[in-house]
């Protein structure tokens, strides 16, 4: 897997820049620094990973992207199974992952078989964040065919933690992992945004509640019941500007 084709000079420069930062900075310095910076400045929820992961069970990173979470999961878990369908970040990530990370160029979903990933192309080049299986075919994009798996169909051993960030495809991932959730009862870390889901009472929350999972989010440094969350209060930019709260999109689910 060699990534996506360069369409212009800007793409070439961007590709070389990414290669230099991730692959040629000594001791994987940029990869490590980027993960640390994201945890300390943008995602305080990442500080909970050490308590959510199991020291004896595998972790699964669904939508690994450029490895922000993969880096930390590899430190808190004996083995990490990382899945990334987008060729652009996959090309980079495969060179910097730790030895206990097993990386696969594939998507996790609710059915097994080949799926189509829509990867947008912007002024600065290919996107590592905006690609998705459910994305609208708008603007400049390319369709990439990749393997699709149900987590339930994979033999990954005992799973203690699953992180899911798939740009609106999270529900499909969970449906394909139902037996895993019922059998292994892993802790979950799921991105949920009304922007992607387009509904005020996300189906994900109802689905996991029915599987006897309790949901939480981090509000002002305190782990708070998901019952107190509303998209209007924590994902509406106008409301956030007035309240001073930060935008919240990462949720933790733990089995009862």
C-alpha positions as CSV (number, residue, x, y, z in Angstrom):
1,X,0.0,0.0,0.0
2,X,1.8,3.1,-1.3
3,X,-0.8,5.8,-0.4
4,X,-2.7,8.0,-2.8
5,X,-1.4,9.5,-6.0
6,X,0.0,13.0,-6.0
7,X,-2.2,15.2,-8.2
8,X,0.0,18.3,-8.2
9,X,3.2,19.9,-6.9
10,X,1.5,20.8,-3.6
11,X,0.6,17.1,-3.0
12,X,4.2,16.1,-3.6
13,X,5.5,18.7,-1.1
14,X,2.9,17.6,1.5
15,X,3.8,14.0,1.0
16,X,7.5,14.7,1.5
17,X,6.8,16.8,4.5
18,X,4.8,14.1,6.2
19,X,7.5,11.5,5.4
20,X,10.2,13.7,6.9
21,X,8.3,14.4,10.1
22,X,7.0,10.9,10.8
23,X,9.7,8.7,9.3
24,X,13.0,10.6,9.5
25,X,12.9,12.5,12.7
26,X,15.1,10.4,15.1
27,X,13.5,8.1,17.6
28,X,10.1,8.6,16.1
29,X,10.2,12.0,17.8
30,X,7.4,13.7,15.8
31,X,5.1,10.7,16.2
32,X,5.6,10.7,20.0
33,X,5.4,14.5,20.3
34,X,2.2,14.7,18.3
35,X,0.5,12.2,20.5
36,X,1.6,13.9,23.7
37,X,0.6,17.3,22.4
38,X,-2.9,16.1,21.4
39,X,-3.4,14.5,24.8
40,X,-2.3,17.5,26.8
41,X,-3.9,20.2,24.7
42,X,-6.9,18.8,22.9
43,X,-8.1,15.6,24.4
44,X,-8.0,15.2,28.2
45,X,-10.0,12.0,27.8
46,X,-6.8,10.4,26.5
47,X,-5.4,10.6,30.1
48,X,-8.0,8.0,31.0
49,X,-6.7,5.4,28.6
50,X,-4.3,3.9,31.2
51,X,-7.2,3.1,33.4
52,X,-9.5,1.8,30.6
53,X,-7.0,-0.5,29.0
54,X,-6.2,-3.9,30.4
55,X,-2.6,-4.9,31.1
56,X,-3.5,-8.5,30.2
57,X,-6.0,-8.1,27.3
58,X,-5.7,-6.8,23.7
59,X,-6.9,-3.3,22.7
60,X,-8.4,-2.5,19.3
61,X,-8.0,0.8,17.6
62,X,-10.7,1.3,14.9
63,X,-9.8,4.2,12.7
64,X,-6.2,4.5,13.8
65,X,-5.5,7.4,11.4
66,X,-1.9,8.7,12.2
67,X,-1.7,6.9,15.5
68,X,-2.6,9.5,18.1
69,X,-4.3,6.8,20.2
70,X,-2.3,3.8,18.9
71,X,0.8,5.2,20.5
72,X,-0.7,5.3,24.0
73,X,-2.7,2.0,23.6
74,X,0.6,0.3,22.8
75,X,1.9,1.3,26.2
76,X,-1.1,0.2,28.2
77,X,-1.9,-3.1,26.4
78,X,0.1,-6.2,25.6
79,X,-1.1,-6.1,22.0
80,X,-2.9,-3.6,19.9
81,X,-4.9,-4.4,16.7
82,X,-5.1,-1.2,14.7
83,X,-7.3,-0.8,11.6
84,X,-7.0,2.1,9.1
85,X,-8.7,2.0,5.7
86,X,-7.4,5.3,4.4
87,X,-4.2,4.7,2.3
88,X,-2.8,8.2,3.1
89,X,-2.3,7.8,6.9
90,X,-1.8,4.1,6.7
91,X,1.3,4.7,4.5
92,X,2.8,6.8,7.3
93,X,1.6,4.8,10.3
94,X,3.1,1.5,9.3
95,X,6.6,2.9,9.6
96,X,6.3,4.3,13.2
97,X,4.1,1.8,15.1
98,X,5.5,-0.1,18.1
99,X,6.3,-3.8,17.9
100,X,3.2,-4.8,19.8
101,X,0.9,-3.2,17.2
102,X,-0.6,-5.2,14.5
103,X,-1.8,-2.8,11.8
104,X,-4.2,-3.8,9.0
105,X,-5.3,-1.8,6.0
106,X,-9.0,-2.5,6.4
107,X,-12.3,-1.0,7.7
108,X,-14.4,-2.5,10.5
109,X,-18.1,-2.4,9.8
110,X,-21.2,-4.5,10.2
111,X,-20.7,-6.7,7.1
112,X,-17.7,-8.6,5.7
113,X,-16.6,-7.9,2.2
114,X,-15.1,-5.1,0.1
115,X,-16.2,-1.6,1.0
116,X,-15.8,1.8,-0.6
117,X,-14.0,4.5,1.3
118,X,-14.5,8.1,0.1
119,X,-11.3,10.1,0.6
120,X,-11.6,13.9,0.1
121,X,-8.9,16.0,-1.6
122,X,-8.4,19.6,-0.3
123,X,-6.2,22.5,-1.2
124,X,-3.5,21.2,1.0
125,X,-3.7,17.7,-0.4
126,X,-5.3,14.4,0.7
127,X,-7.2,14.3,4.0
128,X,-6.2,12.0,6.8
129,X,-9.3,12.9,8.9
130,X,-12.2,13.4,6.5
131,X,-12.4,10.0,4.8
132,X,-15.4,7.8,5.5
133,X,-17.6,5.0,4.4
134,X,-20.7,7.1,4.8
135,X,-19.4,10.4,3.4
136,X,-21.3,12.2,0.7
137,X,-19.6,12.1,-2.7
138,X,-19.1,15.9,-2.9
139,X,-16.2,18.1,-4.1
140,X,-12.9,16.6,-5.0
141,X,-12.5,13.0,-3.8
142,X,-11.4,9.5,-4.7
143,X,-13.1,6.2,-4.0
144,X,-10.8,3.6,-2.6
145,X,-11.9,-0.1,-2.3
146,X,-10.7,-1.8,0.9
147,X,-11.4,-4.9,2.8
148,X,-14.3,-4.7,5.3
149,X,-14.5,-6.9,8.4
150,X,-16.9,-7.5,11.2
151,X,-15.0,-7.5,14.5
152,X,-17.0,-10.5,15.5
153,X,-15.5,-12.5,12.6
154,X,-11.9,-11.8,13.6
155,X,-10.1,-14.1,16.1
156,X,-8.2,-11.5,18.2
157,X,-8.3,-13.3,21.5
158,X,-9.5,-11.6,24.7
159,X,-10.3,-7.9,24.1
160,X,-10.3,-5.5,27.0
161,X,-10.6,-2.1,25.2
162,X,-11.9,-0.7,21.9
163,X,-11.5,2.8,20.6
164,X,-13.7,3.8,17.6
165,X,-13.4,6.9,15.5
166,X,-14.7,6.4,12.0
167,X,-16.2,9.7,10.9
168,X,-19.9,8.7,11.4
169,X,-19.6,5.0,10.8
170,X,-19.3,4.1,14.5
171,X,-22.7,2.5,14.8
172,X,-21.9,0.0,12.0
173,X,-18.7,-0.9,13.7
174,X,-20.5,-1.6,17.0
175,X,-23.2,-3.7,15.3
176,X,-20.4,-5.8,13.7
177,X,-18.9,-6.2,17.2
178,X,-22.1,-7.1,19.2
179,X,-20.9,-10.7,20.1
180,X,-17.5,-9.3,21.1
181,X,-19.2,-6.8,23.4
182,X,-21.5,-9.4,24.9
183,X,-18.7,-11.9,25.4
184,X,-15.6,-9.9,26.3
185,X,-17.3,-6.8,27.8
186,X,-14.5,-4.4,26.9
187,X,-14.3,-0.8,27.9
188,X,-15.2,1.5,24.9
189,X,-13.9,4.9,23.8
190,X,-16.2,6.2,21.0
191,X,-16.4,9.4,19.1
192,X,-20.0,10.6,18.7
193,X,-20.8,13.8,16.9
194,X,-24.2,15.1,15.8
195,X,-22.3,16.6,12.8
196,X,-21.9,13.1,11.5
197,X,-24.9,11.3,13.0
198,X,-27.4,14.1,12.2
199,X,-29.7,13.2,15.2
200,X,-30.1,14.6,18.6
201,X,-30.4,11.3,20.5
202,X,-27.6,9.3,18.9
203,X,-28.5,5.6,18.2
204,X,-25.1,4.6,19.6
205,X,-26.1,5.7,23.1
206,X,-29.3,3.7,23.0
207,X,-27.7,0.7,21.5
208,X,-25.0,0.5,24.2
209,X,-27.5,1.1,26.9
210,X,-29.4,-2.0,25.7
211,X,-26.1,-3.9,26.0
212,X,-25.8,-2.9,29.6
213,X,-23.1,-0.3,29.1
214,X,-23.0,2.9,31.1
215,X,-21.8,6.0,29.3
216,X,-19.7,8.9,30.5
217,X,-18.0,12.1,29.3
218,X,-15.4,14.3,30.8
219,X,-16.9,17.7,31.8
220,X,-14.5,20.2,33.5
221,X,-12.2,17.3,34.5
222,X,-14.9,15.2,36.1
223,X,-16.2,12.0,34.6
224,X,-19.9,12.6,34.2
225,X,-22.9,10.4,33.4
226,X,-23.9,10.6,29.7
227,X,-27.4,11.3,31.0
228,X,-26.3,14.9,31.5
229,X,-25.0,15.3,28.0
230,X,-26.8,17.2,25.3
231,X,-25.6,18.1,21.8
232,X,-27.1,21.5,22.1
233,X,-25.0,22.2,25.2
234,X,-21.7,20.6,24.3
235,X,-21.6,20.5,20.5
236,X,-23.2,23.7,19.4
237,X,-20.6,26.4,18.8
238,X,-22.8,29.3,19.7
239,X,-23.8,27.8,23.0
240,X,-20.2,26.8,23.8
241,X,-19.0,30.4,23.1
242,X,-21.4,31.6,25.8
243,X,-21.0,28.8,28.4
244,X,-17.2,28.5,28.1
245,X,-17.4,24.7,28.0
246,X,-15.2,22.9,25.5
247,X,-16.5,20.9,22.5
248,X,-17.1,17.3,23.6
249,X,-17.1,14.4,21.2
250,X,-15.3,11.5,23.0
251,X,-17.3,9.2,25.2
252,X,-16.4,6.4,27.5
253,X,-18.7,3.3,27.9
254,X,-18.1,0.7,30.6
255,X,-20.0,-2.5,31.2
256,X,-22.2,-2.8,34.2
